[in-house]
Amino acid sequence: MVLETILLWVAVLIFVSAVSSKLSDRFAIPALLLFLVIGMLVGSEGIGRIYFDNAQLAKSIGVVALIFIIFSGGLDTNWKDTKAILWPGVILSTAGVLLTAIITGLFAVYIFKFSLLEGMLLGSIVSSTDAAAVFSILRSKRIALKPPLKPLLEFESGSNDPMAVFLTVGFLSILTAKNMGIAVLIPRFFLDMGMGAAIGYLMAKITVFSISRMKLYYEGLYPAVTISLVLLTYVIAVFLKGNGILAVYIAGLMLGHAEFPNKRMIAKFHDGLAWLMQITMFITLGLLVFPSHIVPLIGPGLLLTFLLMLVARPVSVLLCLLPFKMNMRKKAMIAWVGLRGSVPIILATFPFMAGIAQADIIFNIVFFIVIASVLIQGTSIPIVAKILRLNLPWSNKTRYPIEFEKTEGIDAELTDIIIPYDSGAAGKMIRDLNVPEKCLIVLISRNDKFVIPTGATVIQGGDVLLVLANTEDFSALYNTVAHIGKEESDS
C-alpha cells in the first residue's frame, strides 16, 4: 500500500495546486505562493505531517523543474517585442544581477554577521527576479503595463537566472576551495556564458532541423523529442563547462522565433509541463522548510527584504538603465517589480550540498525573503502602476475555436483585425469590400459569439475578423476595412 499512498498524495497535491490557481486570479495572489503554502501545510510541521529534509533530492527536483520552466519561458517570448529592448534587458540580467548581489550581500554581512563571502553568496542567491508572479497579479486585476515594460520585464526575468546561478556556484567554489580568489570568476564567467549561449544556439538549430525532417507518424511523439533535446542541451552545456540554464533559455528563445512543424502543439505541451514542474518544485520546497526555523529570522529577514526592495534593486536598475532613454517613472516601475521567485529558493539548497556551515540559516532567510517580496511588492504592484500612470486596460486576446499551423509551402498565417466603429467597412457586406483574392475571412468574433462569414455577411463596428492570408494580402485587407472611414473623412 506504500505505492498507492504515495500516488494518492501526489494526485491530491497536484489537483489542489491546480485548482488553487483560481484563487490566484481572484485575489491577486501569485500562484507560486499558494503552491509553497500547500507544501508547508502538508509538511512535517503542518497538517499533513510529511517529514522531508532531503536537500539533495529537493535540489535535483528543482534543477530539473527549472530546466523546463526556463525553456518554456524562452519558447513563449515574443522576439519581435524583445528586439527593441534587447540591450537594456541584457545589461539588467547581467550587470544588474551582479550589482544587486553585491549590495544585498554587504547588507547581509552587517545584519547577520556573515563573512564577506557568505554575504556575497546570500546576495547571489536572491539576485534574480521572477516576472511571472508580476504578470499573474496584473492579469487578475485586469491591468497591463505601458510599453516597453512588459517585454523588458519578461526578458530580464527569463535571462537573469543564469547569472544568479553562475554567481551562486562561483561563490560556493571560493568558499569550499582553498587558495581560490574572486578574480578566478572573471575568465570563468566568459567561458560559462559564452559556452552556454553557443550550445543553446547550436541545439536550437539541431532541434528545428530534426523536427522538420523526422516526419513522425504520431504527433504525440514530437513533445517527447523536444523533452530529450532540452535535457541534452542542458547536459552538453554543463559537460562543456557552460551555463546549462542559459543554454536552455537561448534554445527556447530561438525555437520561439523559428518555424517548424507542430510548433503550436509543442508550445502548448511545454506550457503545461512548465506548470506541472512549478507545482512539483514549489510543493517540494514547501515540504523542505520548517516554519519554526524561520520565526527567529523574521525581524532581520524583514530588514534585509526592505533593503533589497528599496535600495539594492532600485540602485542596480537606475545604474544599468543610465545609457538608455527611459523616463524615471518607468525605471521606478522596473525597480519595484523585481519580485523574487522560484530560482532563489532552488539556489538556497546548493549550500547544503557544499557543506556550508550557514546553509540552514541561508535557506530560511531566502525562503522568507521570497514570501515577503511576493506579499509586499506583489500585492502593491497594481497600486504602484496607477500612481506612476503606467497602467493600461487589460486586453484579453480572443480565443478562436480554430487553429492554423504554418508549414512549408504555405505562405499564410491566421491574424485578426479589429473593425473600428467609425470604419467605412461597417455596415457593408463582405462581397462589397475589396478583399484580396488569396485572403480568406475565416471567422468573425462579435459580442463574445462567433459568426461563420459568407459574402452576404454584414460587417459591424467592433467585429474582430480572423483572417488567413500572407503579409501582403493581410495589409491590403487591413487598409480596406480599418481605415476607410478615416480616408473618407479626410477627403
N, C-alpha and C positions, 0 to 999 in steps of 0.2 A: 504493500500500500504506500510505500515511500514515494515511488514514482508518481502515483496518482495524486498524492497530497501536494507534491511539488507542482504538477501540472495544474491542479486546482488553484493554487496560489498565483501561478503565472497568469492563468486565464482571468481570474478576478482582478488582479492588479492592472493588467493591460486594459480590460474593459472599463474599470473605474477611471483610469487615467484618460482614456479616450473620451469618455462621457464628460469628464470634468472640464474638457476644453470649452464646453458650453458656458460654464461659469466664467471662464477666461474672457469670452466675448461679452457676456452680460455685465460683469462687474469690473472690467478693465484690469484683471489680474493676469499677469503673464503666465502662460501655461507651464513654463519651467518651474515656477514657484509652487504651483499646485502639485506637479509631479514629485518635487522634493518633499513636500509636506506629506504626501501619500507614503513615500518611502520611510519617512521618520515615524509616521503613525503605526506602521506595521513592524517597525524596528524593535530592538531589544528593550527600549525604554518607552515604547508605545503600546497600543492595544494588541498588536499582533504578536509581540514578544519573540520576534525572529532575531536571533543573535547572529550578527555578521560583523566580523572585524578583519576580513581578509583584504588588506590594502592591495596586494599584488593582483588578485582577481579583479578588484574594482578598477585598478589601473588598466588592466588588459581589456576589460569590457568598455571602459571609457575611451581608450585609443581606437578600438575597432569602430565604436559608435561615431566617434569624431571623424573618422575617415569618410564615412558615408554621408554624414551631415554636411561636412565641408564640400564634398563633391557635388551634392545636390544643390547647395548654395551657389556654387560656380555655374552649374548647369542652368539654373533659373535666372542668372544675372543677364540683364539686357545690355548687350555690348554697345548698342547704338547710344544708349544713355551714358554708359560707363566711359566711352572715349573722351567725352567732354570734360570729365573730372579725373582723368587717369593720374596725372602728376600730383595734384593735391592729395589724392587717395593713397598713392604710393608713399608719399612723404609722411602722411599721418600714420600709415600702417608700419612704418619702419622707424623713422626718427621720433615720431610721436609716441610710439610704444616705448622706445628707449628712454625718452625724457620722463614719461610717466613712471617707469620702473625706478629710475634714479631718484626722483623727488619723493615718491612713496617710500622707497627703501630707506632714505635718510630719515623720514618721519618715523618709520618703524624702529630704526636704531634707537632713536630718542625715547619713544613711547614704551617699547618692550625690552629695552636694554639688550638688544641683539648685538652681535658683532656686525661689522660693516658688510661682510659677505652674506651673513644671514639676512640682514635687512634688504640687500640687493636681491636676494633670492625671493623673499616675500614680495617685493615690489615687482619683480619679473612675473611672478605667478598671477598677479591681479592686473597686469598691464593691458590686456586685450579687452575688447568690447564685444557686446552681443546685441546687434541691432534688431534681431528677430523679436526680442522682447518689446522693443520700442514700437515696431510696426503692428504687433498684435494689440497693443494698447490703443494706438491711433485708429486701427480698424474697428475696435469695439466702440470707440467714441465717434466713429464716422468723421475722422479728421485726417486730412492729408497735409503734407508739408510743401512749401513753395520750392521750386527748383533752384539750385541743383541739390538740395539737401537729401532727398530720398536716395538717388543713385550714389551720392558720395558716402552716405552712412552705410548703405548696403555693401559697397565695395570695400570700405575701410574695415567693417566688421568681418567680412569674409576673408580679407587678405592679411589682417594683423595677427591672426592666431599663430602663423609660422614664426613670426618674430618673437612672440611670447614664449613659444616652445624652445626656440634657439637660446634665448636668454636664460630660461629656467635650467635647461640641460647644461649650458655653459657654466653658470654659477655653481651648480651641483658638482660639476667636474673639478672646479677650482677648490671647492670645499673639501672634497674627498681625496684629491690628489696632492701629493707633496711637491713643493717647489714649482708650482704652476701659477703664473701670473695672469692678470686680466688681459695683458697685451696679446696673449695666445688667441683670444677670441676674435681678434680682427681678421687674420687670414682665414680662420675657421668660418667666419661669417660669410665671406665671399664664396668659399667652397660650398657651404651649406645651402645658401640661397641660389647660387649660380647652378649647381648641380640639380637642385630641386626643380628650378624653373625649366632647365633643359630636358630633364626626364619627363616632366609634365607635358611639355610641348611635343616631344617625340612620341609619347604614349598616346596623346590625343590623335596625332596623325595615324598611328597604328590602329587605334580603335575605329576611326572613321573608315579607314581602308578595309579593315576586317569585316565590319558590319555591312559595308556596301557590297562586298563580294562573296559573303558567305551564302546568301540565298537559302537560309534555313527554312525548312518546311513548316515548322511550328513557331509561330510568333512568340510564344511564351518563353522560348529559349534565348531570345535576344537580351532580356534583362540578366539572365544567368551569365551570358558572355560579358556584359558590362561589369557585373559584380567581380568576375575574375580579373578583368583588366584593371579595374580600380584598385583591387588589392595588389596586383602585380606592380602597378605604378608606385604605390607606397613602398612596397618591399624593395624594389630595384633601387629607388632613390635612397633608402636607408642603407642598403648594402654598399652603395657607391658614395657614402658619406654625405648625402644630400638631405635636404629637408623634405621628408615624406609628405607632411601636411601641405606644404607649398606645392609640391608636385601634383597632388590630388586636386587642389584648388585650380591650378593652371589648366590641368586636363579637363576639369568640369567647365571652366570658363570658355575654353576653346571649343569644346563639344557643343556648348550652348550657342556658339556663333556659327557652327558648321551645319551643313545639310547632309542628312543620311537617312536611310530607310527606317521606319518605325520610331522616329525621334520623339514624337509626341507621346507614344505609349511608353517608351523607355523613361522619359522625363517624369511621367505620372507615377511610374513604378518607383523610381528613386525618391520622389517626394514622399510617397507612402512609407518607403523603407526608412527615410530620414526621420519621420515622425516616430516610427517604431523604435529606432535607435535612441531617440531622445527620451522616450518613455523608459526604456530599459536602463539607460545611463543614469537618469535622474533618480529613479527608484533605487538603483544600486548605491548611488552616492548618498541618498537619504538614509538607507539602511546602515551605511558605514559610520555615520555621525552619531555621537552620543550627546544629546541635548544638554545633559547635566555638565558636560565638559565645557560647553560654550558659555554658560551662565556667568562664571567668574570673569570672562573676557568681554562682556557686553560694554562696560564703560570704556576701556581703551580701544576696543574694536570700533565703537561708535565714533570715537575721536578720529581714528585713522580713516574711517569711511568718509567723514566730512572733509578731512584734509585731502583725500583722494578726489572727491567730487568738486570741492571749491578751490583747490589750489593746483594739485598735480595735473589733473586733466585739463582745466582751462589754460594753464601756462603752456602746456605742451601743444595744445591746439592753436593758441594765438601765435606762438613762435613758428610753428610749421606752416601756417597759412599766411605769414607775412608777405611772401613773394607774390601772392595771388590777390586779384581784385575781388573782394568779397566784403560786404558791409559787416559791421560789428554785431548786428542783431543775428545774422546767420552764423557767425563764428560762436556767439554765445549759445545758440541752439545746439550746434555740433558739440560744444563742450558739455552741455548739460545732459545730452542723451547718451553719454558714454557709459551705459549700463554694463555691469559685469554679468557674466552668464555661465555657460557650461564649462568652457575651457579652463578658467581659473580653478574650479573645483577638481577637475581631472588632473591638472598640473600639481595641485596640492597633495596628490597621492605619491608623486615622484620622490619627495624627500624620505618617505617611509622606506622605499626600496634602496635608497642610497645610504641609509643608516644615519641620517642627520639627527642629532640629539634633540633639536627643537621641532621635529617633524609633527608631533601631535599638536603642539601649540599653533604651528603654521597652518595646519589643516583646519583647525577650528576657527582661527582668525579669518581665513579665506572664506570659509563657509558662511560665517556671519556677515562679512563684507558683501558677498553676493546677495544674500537675503535683504540686507539693509539697503543696498543700492537699488534693487528692484522695487522695494516698498516705497522708498523715499523719492527717488528720481522717477521711477516708473509711473507712479500714481499722479505725479505733478506735471508730466510732460504735456498733456492737453492744455493745462492752465498756462504753462510757460510759453507754449506755441501761440496762444491767444494774446498774451501780454506782449510778446515780441512781434505780433502781427505777421506771423509766418504760417498760419493755418489756412487751409483751403477746404472747401466742402469735399466730403468723401464721394468718390465716383466709383460705383460698382460696375465692373465690366460685364456686359450682357453675356450670359451663358447660353449658347445655342445648342440645340439637340443634334447638331451636325458638326462633324469634324472632317478636316481635309489634310492629308499628309502629302507634303510637297516631295515629289520624286523626280528622278532623272527623266528628261524628255518632256516634262510638263512645266512650262514657264508661267505658272499662275499660283496664286495663293488666296485664301479667304481673308477678306478685310471688311470692316464695317464702316459705314458712312452715316453720320447723324444729319438729318434734314433740318435746317433752321426753320423756325416758324415763319420767317419772312422770306423764305426761298421762293423763287418763281416756279419751282417744280411742285410746290404744294398745291393740291387741287387738280393736278394733271394726271392723266393715265400714263402708265409706263410706255405704252406704244407711241405716245406723242412726244416722248423725250428722245433726245439724240443719244441713245445708248450704243456704244461701240459694238460692232458685230461679234467680237470674241469676248465680250463682257457679259456675265450672267448674274442677274439678281436672284440669289438662291432663296432668301427668306427675308421677311420683314418683321421686326420686333415693334409692337405697337401696344402701349398701355399694359405692359407686362404679359402680353399674349403674342403668339406667333401667327403670321399670315403667310400662306403659300401664294406667291405672286403669279399673276398672269398678265397678259398685255393689257387687259381691261382694269387692272387694279389701280385705284387712285392713290397717289402719294399724299401723305398728310404731314404737316409740320410736326416735328418731334419723332417721326419714324426713324428707326435705325435699320439701314439696309445692309444685309450680309451679301457681299459681292465676291464672286470668283473671277479673277482677272489678273493679268500681268500688270507691272507697274505703270506702263504707258497707258493702257486702256483704263486702268483704275483712275489715273489722274484726269483723263478726259471725262469720265463719268462724274468724278468729283466736281470738276469745274462746271459741269452741266447742272447738277442738282443742288449744289451747295452755294453757288454764287450767282445764280440767275437774278434773284431779287435785287442784289446789290448792283449788278450790271445795269438792270433796267432803271433803277432809281438814279444812277449816275448819268444815264443818257437823257 
